[in-house]
Each structure stands twice: as structure tokens, then as C-alpha cells.
Amino acid sequence: MAWALKLPLADEVIESGLVQDFDASLSGIGQELGAGAYSMSDVLALPIFKQEESSLPPDNENKILPFQYVLCAATSPAVKLHDETLTYLNQGQSYEIRMLDNRKLGELPEINGKLVKSIFRVVFHDRRLQYTEHQQLEGWRWNRPGDRILDIDIPMSVGIIDPRANPTQLNTVEFLWDPAKRTSVFIQVHCISTEFTMRKHGGEKGVPFRVQIDTFKENENGEYTEHLHSASCQIKVFKPKGADRKQKTDREKMEKRTPHEKEKYQPSYETTILTECSPWPEITYVNNSPSPGFNSSHSSFSLGEGNGSPNHQPEPPPPVTDNLLPTTTPQEAQQWLHRNRFSTFTRLFTNFSGADLLKLTRDDVIQICGPADGIRLFNALKGRMVRPRLTIYVCQESLQLREQQQQQQQQQQKHEDGDSNVYHAIYLEELTAVELTEKIAQLFSISPRQISQIYKQGPTGIHVLISDEMIQNFQEEACFILDTMKAETNDSYHIILK
């Protein structure tokens, strides 16, 4: 009977002990964290909550994404959980981007059996650089003449049709492809991230870029203007093998972190999936502008091509005589810096007038802007001119002058030609027939389209078609009389250099 009385007592003691232990555990949480140390973000970062969060359906799970683009390059392990992925690329190396048809059954039936068009771009990630993109790319073009920012490695690519690169858009390529067939594009990025940093002394942190892909379907007029899908990813570009070293450095840094710190970072994935984004705002700029194919040796000049609307003329380059004056106001000095591709230094020279800038010595400018940009800015401030590669003089032969010359004797005609004809100087830099056509059209205020061919009058009066090689062999300061001849097929004219 005594044993029966002791059993309830034992149970009561055990239950009392459990309650005390539970209370102690609750009070311990408050003592460890302390008042004000509690953070909901820390709790949500715990592994149990991360698993629950990953199991929740994303907001855009039900959204139709017809295509998926996968860049075959590993993401960086040094990216925090909720940040966008970052991928390192080597300059000039070919990287595969797989174009995947992600449509469900019966989705977008209008593109079945048809081609779609994709436009690739390498653009700036930082909004500050996006505002000055035109000046930044023009500066890169100046420092790297003849190079492109983005290219397609055509021999390695699969399934692409009619690849094109507009010579005025160094950071853009485009092509057609069939979603029903395997398509892989190998791209090459030739600019590096540190080329767009403020100071270039070595060791600077490079700016991030974005690879963006916009895809369009064909409309009723056969133009690829109806937007289907856009996606992009963040990249940084290093000198050859630099991306591999950077990836290794990030991986070693992550290995040294504690397990708790590692949980705040994303794992490194073998490939990079481009995430959906809004279409590039200048989409009509490239869509409506014809661009020469990769295999073409040069592009034919046509007025108004390469811009968004037929009435919008291309922005003319800054005039050679755009010299800074001592009377220039700070606002006008800022505009001068933009026009002459010094946009990255406008903030440094915010309150500088023309007189202030002109007082700077060569060493001052180099110390402020670095050697490369400093020398360029100093030369621009002093208005130093670059001598053209070739100078020729031309004179337009009028109908009235021709009739007068036919009535006069041969000796008098030669004498009057030298006295009455007014010659104009043409300065050539590229020494090509296309450049000569543009300069002659600009000189006489006509469209280059109105000039069909340019000939040089040879022995016995024959007409020799002018080529790039012939221009390269012109004598310096040679004189020519321009004669015009109506073309047979259209409203254009032939120009004859006599």
C-alpha cells in the first residue's frame, strides 16, 4: 500500500522538474539575446526557415516564360543570398549561351515552324554609367579603333541564321533561330571591366556589365518587332585567365569563413541562368536598322541608317574647332567635357570655368585624370590638331564654266582654270572610297545616296573606278576637278575626278 502512495508522488516530482527545465530554457533565450538583440532576419536565415522558404512557390511561377537562356560559366560563390548572381568571364574567350524553348504544349502556336530574332547586348549594370553610355562607348572606340565590344564566334555556334553586327553598335549582335531546333551561341566580350573605371593605375575594382537578350517574333509585315521575352545576367570581364584566378580567390575566401557565415552566401553554380527583365528601351534602334552581315568586308553608306526614325539624322561628331575659351561658363565647360568624351570627369570639374581649366598644367591634368586621359584632356584644352593622313583639293565644274572653256583656246582655258575655279580641301583619315563619297557629299550638301560611283579620268579619257587602294596612292595635296554624269538606272550621279 505504501508503494501505491509513493508512485503519484514520483510522477508529480518528475512533472514539476520538466516544467522548471522548460521555463529555464525560455528564460535562457531572453538572457542570451538580450533586449533589442532579437532580429527577425536572423531567425529567417536559419536553415529550417530557408528550407521552408525555398519550398514556397515563387511569385512568377505561374508566369509564362517561353524561352530560357543559360550561360555556360560558373557563378561566383561570393554573392549574398538575396543578391543577383555574378559571373566572371575572360576577355576574348568564347562562352556558350544555350537558347532553350521553354514553351508549354499549345503555347505561342504562331511561332511554330517559324524563326524568331534575338538581339544580344553587353550594357552597363551601374545606372550612373547607363546615363553616359554613349560617351563611354565612344571613348572605348577611340582607344580601341577597329575593335568590337561583343562578337559571335560563328564557327562554334549551332543553329543561328543570318548573324549580323551593326558597325555603329559595337556592343550589339543579332541573329535568327528556330526554337524547335538546338541553338547554342558562343559570344566573345572584348572589353574588360577596369577600362571604364575612373582611375586606371592598376588594382581598381572593375565595373559590372550585363548580358541582355531580347527575343522577337515576326509581325504581319515580316518585321521582327513583336516582343516575346527578355532576360539578362550580371558579369565582370577580366584579362585572359583573370576570371579563373578571381573565381579561385572567391572560393578560397569562402572556405575560410565559418559555417554560419557561409549560410549567408549563395553556392556557386556551374552555369548561369539569365533572369527575366524588361526589354531594352532602345529596341527599335536596332530592329529597324539594317546591318551588314559578319561575312561582308565593309558596309555601304546610306544616309539615316542606324537610327530609330527615318527623320532622325545621326549625331554629327564634335567639330574640330570646338576649342575651350577662357570666357566659357562652368555650365558650358560641362557640356564641352561631354562633347569631347570626358564625361567621367564632369563631377571633378563641376565648378570649373573655361579659364580655370585652361590654367591647369600638363602635370595637374595627369595627376587628376591619370596618364592616358590626362594627356588627351590636356591636348584637347590646348586645341592641338591631328594632321590628316591625306589632303586633296577639289573644284566643282559647272555647266556654264564648261561652255566658256569650249569657246576659248587651249592656252587661255588652262590659265583661266587656275584663276577662276575655287577649290575646297578634303581631309581623309580612313583612305577609303566610302569616306571620299561621304566627304564629297558633305562638301556639296547632297545625300551620299545620290552618288552612285566615283571615277578618276585616266589616259585617253577613260574612266577608272576609284578603289581604296587607288586613294591610298593619291599624292598629297593633289588637285581634281569634279564632273558629274547622270547614272543610267536611277536618280543618282557618277562623280568623275579630272
Secondary structure as UniProt FT lines:
FT   HELIX           2..33
FT   TURN            35..36
FT   HELIX           40..44
FT   HELIX           47..55
FT   TURN            59..62
FT   STRAND          67..71
FT   TURN            81..82
FT   STRAND          86..90
FT   TURN            91..92
FT   STRAND          95..101
FT   TURN            105..106
FT   HELIX           109..111
FT   TURN            112..113
FT   STRAND          116..124
FT   HELIX           127..131
FT   HELIX           133..143
FT   TURN            145..146
FT   STRAND          150..152
FT   HELIX           154..156
FT   STRAND          160..164
FT   TURN            167..168
FT   TURN            170..171
FT   STRAND          172..177
FT   TURN            179..180
FT   STRAND          183..189
FT   HELIX           193..196
FT   STRAND          209..218
FT   TURN            220..221
FT   STRAND          224..238
FT   TURN            240..241
FT   HELIX           242..256
FT   HELIX           259..262
FT   TURN            263..264
FT   STRAND          272..273
FT   STRAND          275..276
FT   TURN            281..282
FT   HELIX           283..287
FT   TURN            294..295
FT   TURN            303..306
FT   TURN            310..311
FT   TURN            320..321
FT   TURN            326..327
FT   HELIX           330..339
FT   TURN            340..341
FT   HELIX           343..345
FT   TURN            346..351
FT   HELIX           354..358
FT   HELIX           362..369
FT   HELIX           371..381
FT   TURN            382..383
FT   STRAND          390..396
FT   HELIX           399..407
FT   HELIX           410..420
FT   STRAND          424..428
FT   HELIX           433..443
FT   TURN            444..445
FT   HELIX           448..450
FT   STRAND          451..457
FT   HELIX           459..461
FT   STRAND          463..465
FT   HELIX           468..472
FT   TURN            476..477
FT   STRAND          478..486
FT   STRAND          493..497
//
